């Protein structure tokens, strides 16, 4: 998500950390483990502390009975996409609350028509 937020391609990140974009792809999908030294390089390339990649890790286990809902998982997955990031950045720039509500209603209606 951080790479996408910065507008960096997998190829761009791969070049900075001296890997192939396929390897970056495997890291992002969770197919391959990342060594501590490579994680450090990635964090530097993405201008983030190493701890950024562990935010929330272990916190859900500490709260008894907590499980992320299907809706929360869906929203999180969407926000990880390029469109999700673009939407999340653009929407708050709409200054008019009335206009934001109209945009939200339009999205709801379009989403419902896809379900039908």
DSSP file (Angstrom, degrees, kcal/mol; ACC not computed):
  #  RESIDUE AA STRUCTURE BP1 BP2  ACC     N-H-->O    O-->H-N    N-H-->O    O-->H-N    TCO  KAPPA ALPHA  PHI   PSI    X-CA   Y-CA   Z-CA
    1    1 A X     >        0   0    0      0, 0.0     4,-2.8     0, 0.0     5,-0.2   0.000 360.0 360.0 360.0 -41.0    0.0    0.0    0.0
    2    2 A X  H  >  +     0   0    0      1,-0.2     4,-1.9     2,-0.2     6,-0.2   0.915 360.0  50.9 -61.3 -42.7    2.8    2.4    0.8
    3    3 A X  H  4>S+     0   0    0      1,-0.2     5,-2.4     2,-0.2     4,-0.4   0.931 113.1  45.4 -60.4 -45.7    4.4    1.8   -2.6
    4    4 A X  H >45S+     0   0    0      1,-0.2     3,-1.3     3,-0.2    -2,-0.2   0.897 108.9  56.0 -65.1 -40.3    1.1    2.5   -4.3
    5    5 A X  H 3<5S+     0   0    0     -4,-2.8    -1,-0.2     1,-0.3    -2,-0.2   0.869 108.0  48.7 -59.7 -36.7    0.5    5.6   -2.2
    6    6 A X  T 3<5S-     0   0    0     -4,-1.9    -1,-0.3    -5,-0.2    -2,-0.2   0.542 114.8-118.7 -79.9  -6.5    3.8    7.0   -3.3
    7    7 A X  T < 5 +     0   0    0     -3,-1.3     2,-0.4    -4,-0.4    -3,-0.2   0.757  63.6 148.3  75.0  24.0    3.0    6.3   -6.9
    8    8 A X      < -     0   0    0     -5,-2.4    -1,-0.3    -6,-0.2    -2,-0.1  -0.762  40.9-135.8 -95.9 136.0    5.9    3.9   -7.3
    9    9 A X     >  -     0   0    0     -2,-0.4     4,-2.3    -3,-0.1     5,-0.2  -0.391  24.1-112.4 -81.4 164.9    5.7    1.0   -9.6
   10   10 A X  H  > S+     0   0    0      1,-0.2     4,-2.6     2,-0.2     5,-0.2   0.881 121.7  53.4 -62.6 -37.0    6.9   -2.5   -8.7
   11   11 A X  H  > S+     0   0    0      2,-0.2     4,-2.2     1,-0.2    -1,-0.2   0.908 107.6  50.4 -63.3 -41.9    9.6   -2.0  -11.3
   12   12 A X  H  > S+     0   0    0      2,-0.2     4,-1.8     1,-0.2    -2,-0.2   0.919 112.9  44.8 -63.8 -44.6   10.7    1.3   -9.7
   13   13 A X  H  X S+     0   0    0     -4,-2.3     4,-2.2     1,-0.2    -2,-0.2   0.925 111.5  53.9 -64.2 -43.9   10.9   -0.3   -6.2
   14   14 A X  H  <>S+     0   0    0     -4,-2.6     5,-2.9     1,-0.2     4,-0.5   0.893 107.9  50.4 -58.0 -41.2   12.8   -3.3   -7.6
   15   15 A X  H ><5S+     0   0    0     -4,-2.2     3,-0.8     3,-0.2    -1,-0.2   0.917 110.0  49.5 -63.8 -43.5   15.4   -1.1   -9.3
   16   16 A X  H 3<5S+     0   0    0     -4,-1.8    -1,-0.2     1,-0.2    -2,-0.2   0.872 118.2  38.6 -64.9 -37.6   16.0    0.9   -6.1
   17   17 A X  T 3<5S-     0   0    0     -4,-2.2    -1,-0.2    -5,-0.1    -2,-0.2   0.310 113.9-114.9 -99.9   9.6   16.5   -2.3   -3.9
   18   18 A X  T < 5S+     0   0    0     -3,-0.8     2,-0.3    -4,-0.5    -3,-0.2   0.930  74.8 113.6  60.5  52.4   18.3   -4.2   -6.7
   19   19 A X  S   <S-     0   0    0     -5,-2.9     2,-0.2    -8,-0.1    -1,-0.2  -0.832  70.6 -93.3-135.4 175.5   15.8   -6.9   -7.3
   20   20 A X     >  -     0   0    0     -2,-0.3     4,-1.7     1,-0.1     3,-0.4  -0.614  32.6-119.9 -86.7 155.9   13.5   -8.0  -10.1
   21   21 A X  H  > S+     0   0    0      1,-0.2     4,-2.4    -2,-0.2     5,-0.1   0.812 114.6  62.5 -65.7 -26.2   10.0   -6.7  -10.2
   22   22 A X  H  > S+     0   0    0      2,-0.2     4,-2.1     1,-0.2    -1,-0.2   0.885 102.2  49.7 -64.1 -37.0    8.9  -10.4  -10.0
   23   23 A X  H  > S+     0   0    0     -3,-0.4     4,-2.3     2,-0.2    -2,-0.2   0.910 109.8  50.0 -67.9 -41.0   10.5  -10.7   -6.7
   24   24 A X  H  X S+     0   0    0     -4,-1.7     4,-2.6     1,-0.2    -2,-0.2   0.914 109.5  53.1 -60.2 -42.3    8.8   -7.5   -5.4
   25   25 A X  H  X S+     0   0    0     -4,-2.4     4,-2.1     1,-0.2     6,-0.2   0.912 108.6  49.1 -58.2 -44.6    5.6   -9.0   -6.7
   26   26 A X  H  X>S+     0   0    0     -4,-2.1     5,-1.9     2,-0.2     6,-1.2   0.877 110.6  50.9 -65.2 -38.3    6.2  -12.2   -4.7
   27   27 A X  H ><5S+     0   0    0     -4,-2.3     3,-0.5     1,-0.2    -2,-0.2   0.941 111.0  48.5 -62.3 -46.5    7.0  -10.2   -1.6
   28   28 A X  H 3<5S+     0   0    0     -4,-2.6    -2,-0.2     1,-0.3    -1,-0.2   0.846 113.0  46.8 -65.7 -34.4    3.8   -8.2   -1.9
   29   29 A X  H 3<5S-     0   0    0     -4,-2.1    -1,-0.3    -5,-0.2    -2,-0.2   0.658 112.6-119.2 -79.4 -15.7    1.7  -11.3   -2.4
   30   30 A X  T <<5S+     0   0    0     -4,-1.0    -3,-0.2    -3,-0.5    -2,-0.1   0.611  78.4 125.0  86.1  12.6    3.3  -13.0    0.5
   31   31 A X  S   <S+     0   0    0     -5,-1.9     2,-0.4    -6,-0.2    -4,-0.2   0.849  73.1  36.4 -71.7 -34.5    4.7  -15.8   -1.7
   32   32 A X  S    S-     0   0    0     -6,-1.2    -2,-0.2    -9,-0.2     2,-0.1  -0.919  84.9-119.8-120.8 145.5    8.3  -15.2   -0.5
   33   33 A X        -     0   0    0     -2,-0.4     2,-0.5    -3,-0.0    -6,-0.1  -0.481  24.7-131.2 -77.9 153.9    9.6  -14.2    2.9
   34   34 A X        -     0   0    0     -2,-0.1     2,-0.0    -7,-0.1    -1,-0.0  -0.914  16.4-130.4-108.9 129.5   11.5  -10.9    3.2
   35   35 A X     >  -     0   0    0     -2,-0.5     4,-2.6     1,-0.1     5,-0.2  -0.339  24.9-112.6 -71.4 160.3   14.9  -10.9    5.0
   36   36 A X  H  > S+     0   0    0      1,-0.2     4,-2.1     2,-0.2     5,-0.1   0.895 117.9  50.7 -61.1 -40.7   15.4   -8.3    7.7
   37   37 A X  H  > S+     0   0    0      1,-0.2     4,-1.8     2,-0.2    -1,-0.2   0.887 111.9  46.8 -67.3 -37.4   18.1   -6.5    5.6
   38   38 A X  H  > S+     0   0    0      2,-0.2     4,-2.6     1,-0.2    -2,-0.2   0.875 109.9  53.7 -71.8 -36.7   15.8   -6.4    2.5
   39   39 A X  H  X S+     0   0    0     -4,-2.6     4,-2.7     2,-0.2    -2,-0.2   0.898 107.7  51.8 -61.5 -39.8   12.9   -5.1    4.6
   40   40 A X  H  X S+     0   0    0     -4,-2.1     4,-2.3     2,-0.2    -2,-0.2   0.923 110.3  48.0 -61.7 -44.9   15.2   -2.4    5.8
   41   41 A X  H  X S+     0   0    0     -4,-1.8     4,-2.5     2,-0.2    -2,-0.2   0.904 112.0  49.6 -62.7 -41.8   16.1   -1.5    2.2
   42   42 A X  H  X S+     0   0    0     -4,-2.6     4,-2.3     2,-0.2    -2,-0.2   0.925 109.5  51.5 -63.3 -44.5   12.4   -1.5    1.2
   43   43 A X  H  <>S+     0   0    0     -4,-2.7     5,-2.7     1,-0.2     4,-0.2   0.914 111.5  47.2 -59.3 -43.7   11.6    0.8    4.2
   44   44 A X  H ><5S+     0   0    0     -4,-2.3     3,-1.2     1,-0.2    -1,-0.2   0.922 111.7  50.3 -63.6 -43.6   14.3    3.2    3.1
   45   45 A X  H 3<5S+     0   0    0     -4,-2.5    -1,-0.2     1,-0.3    -2,-0.2   0.842 115.2  43.4 -63.8 -33.2   13.1    3.2   -0.5
   46   46 A X  T 3<5S-     0   0    0     -4,-2.3    -1,-0.3    -5,-0.2    -2,-0.2   0.325 110.5-123.1 -95.4   7.5    9.5    3.8    0.6
   47   47 A X  T < 5S+     0   0    0     -3,-1.2     2,-0.3    -4,-0.2    -3,-0.2   0.918  71.0 121.6  52.1  50.5   10.6    6.5    3.1
   48   48 A X      < -     0   0    0     -5,-2.7    -1,-0.2    -6,-0.1    -2,-0.2  -0.976  68.2-105.6-138.6 149.8    8.9    4.6    6.0
   49   49 A X    >   -     0   0    0     -2,-0.3     3,-1.8     1,-0.1     4,-0.4  -0.454  34.1-115.8 -70.7 152.6   10.2    3.2    9.3
   50   50 A X  G >  S+     0   0    0      1,-0.3     3,-1.6     2,-0.2     4,-0.2   0.861 115.5  66.0 -55.7 -36.3   10.5   -0.6    9.4
   51   51 A X  G >  S+     0   0    0      1,-0.3     3,-2.0     2,-0.2     4,-0.4   0.749  83.1  76.5 -59.3 -24.3    7.8   -0.6   12.1
   52   52 A X  G X  S+     0   0    0     -3,-1.8     3,-1.1     1,-0.3    -1,-0.3   0.861  90.3  55.3 -53.6 -37.3    5.4    0.7    9.5
   53   53 A X  G <  S+     0   0    0     -3,-1.6    -1,-0.3    -4,-0.4    -2,-0.2   0.525 108.6  48.0 -77.9  -5.1    5.2   -2.8    8.0
   54   54 A X  G X  S+     0   0    0     -3,-2.0     3,-2.3    -4,-0.2    -1,-0.2   0.319  75.3 136.4-115.0   5.1    4.2   -4.2   11.4
   55   55 A X  T <  S+     0   0    0     -3,-1.1     3,-0.1    -4,-0.4    -3,-0.0  -0.336  82.1   6.7 -57.7 127.4    1.4   -1.7   12.3
   56   56 A X  T >> S+     0   0    0      1,-0.3     3,-1.1    -2,-0.1     4,-0.8   0.271  92.6 141.1  84.6 -11.9   -1.5   -3.7   13.8
   57   57 A X  T <4 S+     0   0    0     -3,-2.3    -1,-0.3     1,-0.3    -3,-0.1  -0.473  77.7   2.7 -67.8 126.8    0.4   -7.0   13.8
   58   58 A X  T 3> S+     0   0    0     -2,-0.3     4,-0.9    -3,-0.1    -1,-0.3   0.195 104.4 101.5  86.1 -18.1   -0.4   -8.9   16.9
   59   59 A X  H <> S+     0   0    0     -3,-1.1     4,-0.6     1,-0.2     3,-0.4   0.875  77.6  54.2 -68.0 -36.3   -3.0   -6.3   18.1
   60   60 A X  H >< S+     0   0    0     -4,-0.8     3,-0.7     1,-0.2     6,-0.3   0.843 104.5  54.4 -69.4 -31.2   -6.0   -8.4   16.9
   61   61 A X  H 34 S+     0   0    0      1,-0.2    -1,-0.2    -3,-0.1    -2,-0.2   0.789 101.0  61.1 -70.0 -25.6   -4.8  -11.4   18.9
   62   62 A X  H 3< S+     0   0    0     -4,-0.9     2,-0.8    -3,-0.4    -1,-0.2   0.710  92.0  72.7 -75.1 -19.8   -4.6   -9.4   22.0
   63   63 A X  S X< S-     0   0    0     -3,-0.7     3,-1.8    -4,-0.6    -1,-0.1  -0.856  88.4-130.0-101.4 109.8   -8.4   -8.5   21.9
   64   64 A X  T 3  S+     0   0    0     -2,-0.8     3,-0.1     1,-0.3    -2,-0.1  -0.299  86.6   8.8 -61.4 133.7  -10.4  -11.6   22.8
   65   65 A X  T 3  S+     0   0    0      1,-0.3     2,-0.3    -4,-0.1    -1,-0.3   0.431  91.4 140.4  80.6  -1.4  -13.1  -12.5   20.4
   66   66 A X    <   +     0   0    0     -3,-1.8     2,-0.3    -6,-0.3    -1,-0.3  -0.578  18.1 163.5 -78.8 134.4  -12.1   -9.9   17.8
   67   67 A X        -     0   0    0     -2,-0.3     2,-0.2    -3,-0.1    -6,-0.0  -0.958  41.4-112.9-146.6 135.0  -12.3  -10.9   14.2
   68   68 A X        -     0   0    0     -2,-0.3    -2,-0.0     1,-0.1     5,-0.0  -0.460  39.4-121.4 -66.5 129.9  -12.3   -8.5   11.2
   69   69 A X     >  -     0   0    0     -2,-0.2     4,-2.4     1,-0.1     5,-0.2  -0.214  18.9-111.3 -69.2 162.5  -15.6   -8.6    9.5
   70   70 A X  H  > S+     0   0    0      1,-0.2     4,-2.3     2,-0.2     5,-0.1   0.886 121.1  53.5 -59.7 -39.0  -16.0   -9.5    5.9
   71   71 A X  H  > S+     0   0    0      2,-0.2     4,-2.6     1,-0.2    -1,-0.2   0.914 108.1  48.8 -63.0 -44.3  -16.9   -5.9    5.2
   72   72 A X  H  > S+     0   0    0      1,-0.2     4,-2.6     2,-0.2    -2,-0.2   0.902 111.4  50.0 -63.2 -40.5  -13.8   -4.6    6.9
   73   73 A X  H  X S+     0   0    0     -4,-2.4     4,-2.5     2,-0.2    -1,-0.2   0.904 111.1  49.6 -63.5 -41.2  -11.7   -7.1    4.9
   74   74 A X  H  X S+     0   0    0     -4,-2.3     4,-2.5     2,-0.2    -2,-0.2   0.930 112.2  46.8 -63.1 -46.7  -13.3   -5.9    1.7
   75   75 A X  H  X S+     0   0    0     -4,-2.6     4,-2.6     2,-0.2    -2,-0.2   0.926 112.8  49.3 -62.7 -45.2  -12.8   -2.2    2.4
   76   76 A X  H  X S+     0   0    0     -4,-2.6     4,-0.9     1,-0.2    -1,-0.2   0.921 111.1  50.2 -60.6 -44.0   -9.1   -2.9    3.4
   77   77 A X  H >< S+     0   0    0     -4,-2.5     3,-0.6     1,-0.2     4,-0.3   0.905 111.0  49.0 -60.3 -42.3   -8.6   -4.9    0.2
   78   78 A X  H >< S+     0   0    0     -4,-2.5     3,-2.0     1,-0.2     6,-0.6   0.912 106.6  55.2 -63.9 -42.7  -10.1   -2.1   -1.9
   79   79 A X  H 3< S+     0   0    0     -4,-2.6    -1,-0.2     1,-0.3    -2,-0.2   0.686  99.9  62.5 -66.6 -15.6   -8.0    0.6   -0.2
   80   80 A X  T << S+     0   0    0     -4,-0.9    -1,-0.3    -3,-0.6    -2,-0.2   0.564  90.9  87.9 -82.6  -9.2   -4.9   -1.5   -1.2
   81   81 A X  S <> S-     0   0    0     -3,-2.0     4,-2.2    -4,-0.3     5,-0.2  -0.457  89.3-115.4 -87.9 162.6   -5.8   -1.0   -4.9
   82   82 A X  H  > S+     0   0    0      1,-0.2     4,-2.5     2,-0.2     5,-0.2   0.910 118.3  50.0 -60.2 -42.9   -4.7    1.9   -7.1
   83   83 A X  H  > S+     0   0    0      1,-0.2     4,-2.8     2,-0.2     5,-0.2   0.898 108.9  52.4 -64.6 -39.8   -8.3    3.0   -7.5
   84   84 A X  H  > S+     0   0    0     -6,-0.6     4,-2.6     2,-0.2    -1,-0.2   0.914 110.9  46.4 -61.6 -43.8   -8.8    2.9   -3.7
   85   85 A X  H  X S+     0   0    0     -4,-2.2     4,-1.9    -7,-0.2    -2,-0.2   0.928 113.5  48.8 -64.7 -45.2   -5.8    5.1   -3.1
   86   86 A X  H  X S+     0   0    0     -4,-2.5     4,-2.5     1,-0.2     5,-0.2   0.919 113.8  46.4 -61.5 -43.8   -6.8    7.6   -5.7
   87   87 A X  H  X S+     0   0    0     -4,-2.8     4,-2.7     1,-0.2     5,-0.2   0.922 111.1  51.5 -64.5 -44.2  -10.4    7.7   -4.4
   88   88 A X  H  X S+     0   0    0     -4,-2.6     4,-0.6    -5,-0.2    -1,-0.2   0.819 115.0  43.6 -64.2 -30.5   -9.2    8.1   -0.8
   89   89 A X  H  < S+     0   0    0     -4,-1.9     4,-0.3    -5,-0.2    -1,-0.2   0.870 118.8  41.8 -79.7 -38.2   -6.9   11.0   -1.8
   90   90 A X  H >< S+     0   0    0     -4,-2.5     3,-1.4    -5,-0.2     4,-0.4   0.880 101.9  65.8 -79.6 -39.6   -9.4   12.8   -4.1
   91   91 A X  H >< S+     0   0    0     -4,-2.7     3,-1.8     1,-0.3    -1,-0.2   0.886  97.8  52.5 -55.9 -46.8  -12.6   12.5   -2.1
   92   92 A X  T 3< S+     0   0    0     -4,-0.6    -1,-0.3     1,-0.3    -2,-0.1   0.705  97.5  69.3 -65.4 -15.4  -11.5   14.7    0.9
   93   93 A X  T <  S+     0   0    0     -3,-1.4     2,-0.9    -4,-0.3    -1,-0.3   0.648  73.4  97.1 -75.7 -13.5  -10.6   17.4   -1.6
   94   94 A X    <   -     0   0    0     -3,-1.8     6,-0.1    -4,-0.4    -3,-0.0  -0.676  61.2-167.5 -75.8 109.6  -14.2   18.0   -2.4
   95   95 A X        +     0   0    0     -2,-0.9     2,-0.5     4,-0.1    -1,-0.2   0.838  60.2  83.4 -72.5 -34.0  -14.9   20.9   -0.1
   96   96 A X     >  -     0   0    0      1,-0.2     4,-2.3    -3,-0.1     5,-0.2  -0.596  62.0-158.2 -79.2 121.4  -18.7   20.9   -0.3
   97   97 A X  H  > S+     0   0    0     -2,-0.5     4,-2.2     1,-0.2    -1,-0.2   0.874  96.2  54.7 -62.7 -36.8  -20.3   18.4    2.1
   98   98 A X  H  > S+     0   0    0      1,-0.2     4,-1.8     2,-0.2    -1,-0.2   0.915 109.1  46.6 -63.2 -43.9  -23.4   18.5    0.0
   99   99 A X  H  > S+     0   0    0      2,-0.2     4,-2.4     1,-0.2    -2,-0.2   0.881 109.5  54.0 -67.0 -38.8  -21.4   17.5   -3.1
  100  100 A X  H  X S+     0   0    0     -4,-2.3     4,-2.5     1,-0.2    -2,-0.2   0.912 108.2  50.3 -61.4 -41.7  -19.5   14.8   -1.2
  101  101 A X  H  X S+     0   0    0     -4,-2.2     4,-2.5     2,-0.2    -1,-0.2   0.887 109.7  50.8 -63.1 -38.5  -22.9   13.3   -0.2
  102  102 A X  H  X S+     0   0    0     -4,-1.8     4,-2.4     2,-0.2    -2,-0.2   0.903 110.3  48.9 -66.4 -40.5  -24.0   13.4   -3.8
  103  103 A X  H  X S+     0   0    0     -4,-2.4     4,-2.3     2,-0.2    -2,-0.2   0.925 111.6  49.9 -63.0 -44.1  -20.9   11.6   -4.9
  104  104 A X  H  X S+     0   0    0     -4,-2.5     4,-2.4     1,-0.2    -2,-0.2   0.912 110.6  49.2 -60.9 -43.6  -21.4    9.0   -2.2
  105  105 A X  H  X S+     0   0    0     -4,-2.5     4,-2.7     2,-0.2    -1,-0.2   0.900 109.2  52.9 -63.8 -40.3  -25.0    8.5   -3.3
  106  106 A X  H  X S+     0   0    0     -4,-2.4     4,-2.6     1,-0.2    -2,-0.2   0.923 109.7  48.2 -59.8 -44.6  -23.9    8.1   -6.9
  107  107 A X  H  X S+     0   0    0     -4,-2.3     4,-2.5     2,-0.2    -2,-0.2   0.910 111.3  50.8 -63.4 -42.3  -21.4    5.4   -5.9
  108  108 A X  H  X S+     0   0    0     -4,-2.4     4,-2.3     2,-0.2    -2,-0.2   0.939 111.9  46.7 -59.1 -47.8  -24.0    3.6   -3.9
  109  109 A X  H  X S+     0   0    0     -4,-2.7     4,-2.1     1,-0.2    -2,-0.2   0.917 113.2  48.5 -62.9 -44.5  -26.5    3.6   -6.8
  110  110 A X  H  X S+     0   0    0     -4,-2.6     4,-1.3     1,-0.2    -1,-0.2   0.890 111.5  50.7 -63.4 -39.0  -23.8    2.4   -9.3
  111  111 A X  H  X S+     0   0    0     -4,-2.5     4,-1.3     1,-0.2    -1,-0.2   0.882 109.9  49.8 -65.1 -39.2  -22.8   -0.3   -6.8
  112  112 A X  H  X S+     0   0    0     -4,-2.3     4,-1.4     1,-0.2    -2,-0.2   0.868 107.1  54.2 -68.2 -36.4  -26.4   -1.5   -6.5
  113  113 A X  H  < S+     0   0    0     -4,-2.1    -1,-0.2     1,-0.2    -2,-0.2   0.808 106.0  53.6 -68.9 -27.4  -26.9   -1.6  -10.2
  114  114 A X  H  < S+     0   0    0     -4,-1.3    -1,-0.2     1,-0.2    -2,-0.2   0.838 107.6  51.3 -71.1 -34.2  -23.9   -3.9  -10.5
  115  115 A X  H  <        0   0    0     -4,-1.3    -2,-0.2     1,-0.2    -1,-0.2   0.795 360.0 360.0 -72.1 -28.5  -25.4   -6.2   -7.9
  116  116 A X     <        0   0    0     -4,-1.4    -1,-0.2    -5,-0.1    -2,-0.2   0.485 360.0 360.0 -75.7 360.0  -28.7   -6.4   -9.8
